[in-house]
Amino acid sequence: MSRDYEPVPGQWYENLEDEESFRVLKVDEDTELVEIEHLDGEIEEMDIETWHEMDLEQTEEPEGWSEDEDEEEEDEEDWDEDEDEDEDDEDEDDEDDEDWDDEDEVQSDY
């Protein structure tokens, strides 16, 4: 029995003929294209007619799959950059303190 689901971004589906799961990344209504991502990370575009010819079933996100993996890596990189900037600021503050100390010493010598 064929099910006719509309493609919904973020929703997971199983192609019952191929026994493959994928999620919809985006739907472009102007060009009538659906962009999907397979479990192996491969991204594919198909036209809406091909979508409706497939025997699909809505399914849950596969266990162990995390759509935020790339975002987490970016967040870690941002955090590392922020940490580096903080260290740079501290180094600059230390240098400023050293300059100030030198001035104090010079002033105290007079």
Sequence and secondary structure as in RCSB ss.txt:
>XXXX:A:sequence
MSRDYEPVPGQWYENLEDEESFRVLKVDEDTELVEIEHLDGEIEEMDIETWHEMDLEQTEEPEGWSEDEDEEEED
EEDWDEDEDEDEDDEDEDDEDDEDWDDEDEVQSDY
>XXXX:A:secstr
        TT EEEETTTTEEEEEEEEETTTTEEEEEETTS EEEEEHHHHHHS EEEE   TT  TTHHHHHHH
HHHHHHHHHHHHHHHHHHHHHHHHHHHHHHHHHH 
